[in-house]
Amino acid sequence: ARAIFLSDNSAIGVATTVNGVTIRLAVQRTQWLDHVHSVADSMPGIVPVVKGNGYGFRRWNLMPLAGELADEIAVGTIFEVRDIPTHVTPIVLTPTLTPPPKNLPLNTILTVGSAHHVIALTSAGWRGDVIIKLQSPTMRFGVTKQDFDLLMRDVRNAQFTLRGFSIHPPLEGDPKSHIENISSWIELLEPSQPIYVSHLDATAYAYLCGKFPDRSFRIRLGTSLWHGDKSALQLSADVVDHHPVESGTKAGYRQTLINGSGEIVLVGCGTAHGVNVLPDGRSPFHFRNQRLNLLEAPHMHTSMLFVARGRPMPSIGEWIDVQQPLTRVQVDLLQYL
C-alpha cells in the first residue's frame, strides 16, 4: 500500500505505515483508475470537476489525473484555481461578487449568470473570459430566457470574451426531461459557442450530441467520474482508546446517561473531518457489518461510541468503517492499495 498523509497546506508526504492517523480513504487504485478512464472515454468533451474537498481525495491529488483527461478543469470558486496545473484551462463554476485574486491565471474562465455578476467583475477592473450560466429547473443561479439578451449585451459592453454557455440540470428527474430543458435553450445560443452540461449519463449525452450535430457540447463530471465505482473506495477511522463503564454512569461532553454495562469506544474522527450523524440520526460507524451506537454526536476530532458488553468490540488501533459522503469528508490519509 502507498499512503499519503494530507494536510491543509497541501503538503504531501509518502508514508510506509498507517500508524498515528485518524481517518483514511483507501482506494483500490487499479480498479478505480479503470473506472475513471472508462467514464472519460465514454464522454467526448469531458471537463473533470475537482472542487471543494476534492471528492474526498483533496483537490491537489486529483488535479494531475484530471489534467491528463482533458484540457479544461472545473473548480468551485476563484480560490480553488490555484490547484489547477498550468497547462490546463480553469473554469470557475460559481459566480463571484468578490474581486478575483490578482494572481488569477490569465486563462481562467469565470461564470456569470446575472447583471450583478458582471457589475462585480467590471467594478474590480477585471477583463477576461466568461461562460454564461443558463437557468435550469434547479434554479440555483443562471440567467432566465427573458433576461438572456440583456445579459449578452452586458457581457459585450464589459468587453468580456464569451467562451460558452452552461446549464446545470437537477439531480432529480429523468434524462429525457434534462435533455428537453437543455434543448429549449438551443435556438437562443450562438452556434459557435460550446455548451457545457451536467448530470447526463453516457447514453443521454450521446443522444443530445446526436440531436444537435452542429453544436459543440462538453460535459462536466465530478461525482460519477470519481465516485462512480464505490466498491473501489473505503472510508475508515481508527479506534484510539476504549474503557469499561457501568449502567448509571454519565459520560461525554453532554454527560449522557449510560443504560447498561459496556465500553466507551473512542474513534479518532469527528466534525473537524466532516463526520457527523446520518440524516436520520443514526451512527455512521460500522464494525464487522454491524452499526456501532454513538454515545453522543461526534465532536471535533473524536467520536464517542457505546458498545454494550458482549457485543463485538473493535480493538485499540483497529480500523472501523465510516459511512459518510466523501464530498464533505476531510481525510488524514489517502491510501492506494
MOLINNOR-V355671 format. One record per residue. RES is the residue in one small letter. SS is DSSP state (helix for helix, strand for strand, loop for the rest). PHI is phi as a letter, one per 20 degrees, with the letter a starting at -180 (NA if undefined). D_LAST is the distance of its C-alpha to the last C-alpha in whole Angstrom. Layout:
BEGIN
((RES:SS:PHI:D_LAST) (RES:SS:PHI:D_LAST))
END
This chain:
BEGIN
((a:loop:NA:5) (r:strand:d:7) (a:strand:d:9) (i:strand:c:11) (f:strand:f:15) (l:strand:d:17) (s:loop:b:20) (d:loop:f:23) (n:loop:e:25) (s:loop:m:22) (a:loop:f:21) (i:strand:c:17) (g:strand:c:16) (v:strand:e:13) (a:strand:d:13) (t:loop:d:12) (t:loop:c:13) (v:loop:d:12) (n:loop:f:16) (g:loop:n:19) (v:loop:d:17) (t:loop:d:18) (i:strand:c:16) (r:strand:c:12) (l:strand:d:10) (a:strand:e:7) (v:strand:c:6) (q:loop:f:5) (r:helix:g:6) (t:helix:f:8) (q:helix:f:10) (w:helix:f:10) (l:helix:f:12) (d:helix:f:14) (h:helix:f:15) (v:helix:g:16) (h:helix:f:18) (s:helix:f:20) (v:helix:f:21) (a:helix:f:22) (d:helix:f:24) (s:helix:e:26) (m:loop:c:27) (p:loop:f:29) (g:loop:n:30) (i:strand:f:27) (v:strand:c:27) (p:strand:f:23) (v:strand:d:24) (v:loop:c:22) (k:loop:c:24) (g:loop:l:24) (n:loop:e:21) (g:helix:m:19) (y:helix:l:18) (g:helix:n:16) (f:loop:e:14) (r:loop:m:17) (r:helix:g:20) (w:helix:f:19) (n:helix:e:15) (l:helix:e:16) (m:helix:g:20) (p:helix:g:19) (l:helix:f:17) (a:helix:g:20) (g:helix:f:22) (e:helix:e:21) (l:helix:e:22) (a:loop:b:25) (d:loop:e:28) (e:strand:c:29) (i:strand:c:26) (a:strand:e:28) (v:strand:c:27) (g:loop:f:29) (t:loop:c:31) (i:helix:f:33) (f:helix:e:31) (e:helix:e:28) (v:helix:f:29) (r:helix:g:29) (d:helix:e:25) (i:loop:e:25) (p:loop:g:25) (t:loop:f:29) (h:loop:e:29) (v:loop:d:28) (t:strand:e:31) (p:strand:e:30) (i:strand:d:32) (v:strand:e:32) (l:loop:f:32) (t:loop:e:34) (p:loop:g:38) (t:loop:c:39) (l:loop:d:42) (t:loop:e:41) (p:loop:g:42) (p:loop:g:39) (p:loop:g:38) (k:loop:f:40) (n:loop:e:37) (l:loop:f:36) (p:loop:g:35) (l:loop:f:38) (n:loop:e:36) (t:loop:f:35) (i:strand:d:36) (l:strand:e:37) (t:strand:d:38) (v:strand:c:41) (g:loop:c:43) (s:loop:a:46) (a:helix:f:49) (h:helix:f:48) (h:helix:f:44) (v:helix:f:47) (i:helix:f:49) (a:helix:f:46) (l:helix:f:45) (t:helix:f:49) (s:helix:f:50) (a:loop:e:47) (g:loop:m:48) (w:loop:e:45) (r:loop:c:46) (g:loop:a:43) (d:strand:e:41) (v:strand:c:40) (i:strand:d:39) (i:strand:e:41) (k:strand:e:40) (l:strand:d:42) (q:loop:f:42) (s:loop:c:40) (p:loop:g:41) (t:loop:f:38) (m:loop:l:41) (r:loop:f:39) (f:loop:b:40) (g:loop:p:42) (v:strand:f:45) (t:loop:e:47) (k:loop:f:49) (q:loop:f:52) (d:loop:d:51) (f:helix:f:49) (d:helix:f:52) (l:helix:f:53) (l:helix:f:50) (m:helix:g:50) (r:helix:f:53) (d:helix:f:51) (v:helix:f:48) (r:helix:f:51) (n:helix:f:53) (a:loop:f:51) (q:loop:m:50) (f:loop:f:46) (t:strand:e:45) (l:strand:f:44) (r:strand:d:40) (g:strand:q:40) (f:strand:c:40) (s:strand:c:37) (i:strand:b:37) (h:loop:c:35) (p:loop:f:35) (p:loop:f:34) (l:loop:f:32) (e:loop:f:34) (g:loop:o:36) (d:loop:e:36) (p:helix:g:35) (k:helix:f:39) (s:helix:f:40) (h:helix:f:38) (i:helix:f:39) (e:helix:f:42) (n:helix:f:42) (i:helix:f:41) (s:helix:f:43) (s:loop:f:46) (w:loop:e:45) (i:helix:g:45) (e:helix:f:49) (l:helix:e:49) (l:loop:e:46) (e:loop:f:47) (p:loop:f:46) (s:loop:f:45) (q:loop:e:42) (p:loop:f:39) (i:strand:d:38) (y:strand:e:34) (v:strand:c:33) (s:loop:b:31) (h:loop:l:30) (l:loop:c:31) (d:loop:e:28) (a:helix:f:29) (t:helix:f:32) (a:helix:f:34) (y:helix:f:33) (a:helix:f:34) (y:helix:f:37) (l:helix:f:38) (c:helix:f:37) (g:helix:f:40) (k:helix:f:42) (f:loop:c:43) (p:loop:f:42) (d:loop:e:44) (r:loop:d:42) (s:loop:d:39) (f:strand:d:36) (r:strand:c:32) (i:strand:d:30) (r:strand:e:28) (l:strand:c:24) (g:loop:c:22) (t:helix:g:21) (s:helix:f:21) (l:helix:f:19) (w:helix:e:16) (h:loop:d:16) (g:loop:f:18) (d:loop:d:15) (k:helix:f:15) (s:helix:f:13) (a:helix:e:10) (l:strand:c:10) (q:strand:c:11) (l:strand:d:13) (s:strand:b:14) (a:strand:c:16) (d:strand:e:18) (v:strand:e:21) (v:strand:e:23) (d:strand:a:26) (h:strand:b:29) (h:strand:b:32) (p:strand:f:35) (v:strand:c:38) (e:loop:d:41) (s:loop:g:42) (g:loop:n:44) (t:loop:f:42) (k:strand:d:41) (a:strand:b:38) (g:loop:n:36) (y:loop:g:37) (r:loop:d:39) (q:loop:l:40) (t:strand:f:39) (l:strand:f:41) (i:loop:e:40) (n:loop:d:41) (g:loop:o:40) (s:loop:e:39) (g:strand:r:35) (e:strand:c:32) (i:strand:e:31) (v:strand:d:27) (l:strand:d:26) (v:strand:d:23) (g:loop:e:22) (c:loop:b:22) (g:loop:a:25) (t:helix:f:27) (a:helix:f:26) (h:helix:e:22) (g:loop:n:24) (v:loop:e:23) (n:loop:b:27) (v:loop:f:28) (l:loop:f:28) (p:loop:g:31) (d:loop:e:32) (g:loop:n:32) (r:loop:f:30) (s:loop:f:27) (p:loop:e:24) (f:strand:d:22) (h:strand:c:21) (f:strand:b:21) (r:loop:l:21) (n:loop:m:21) (q:strand:c:24) (r:strand:f:25) (l:loop:e:26) (n:strand:f:29) (l:strand:f:30) (l:loop:f:33) (e:loop:b:33) (a:loop:f:31) (p:loop:g:28) (h:strand:c:30) (m:loop:l:28) (h:loop:d:25) (t:strand:c:26) (s:strand:d:27) (m:strand:d:29) (l:strand:d:29) (f:strand:c:31) (v:strand:d:30) (a:strand:f:34) (r:loop:g:34) (g:loop:n:33) (r:loop:e:30) (p:loop:g:27) (m:loop:c:26) (p:loop:f:23) (s:loop:e:23) (i:loop:f:23) (g:loop:n:19) (e:loop:e:18) (w:strand:e:16) (i:strand:c:17) (d:strand:f:17) (v:strand:c:18) (q:loop:d:20) (q:loop:b:21) (p:loop:f:21) (l:loop:f:18) (t:loop:f:21) (r:loop:c:22) (v:loop:e:20) (q:loop:d:19) (v:loop:e:16) (d:loop:e:16) (l:strand:b:12) (l:strand:d:10) (q:strand:d:6) (y:strand:e:4) (l:loop:d:0))
END
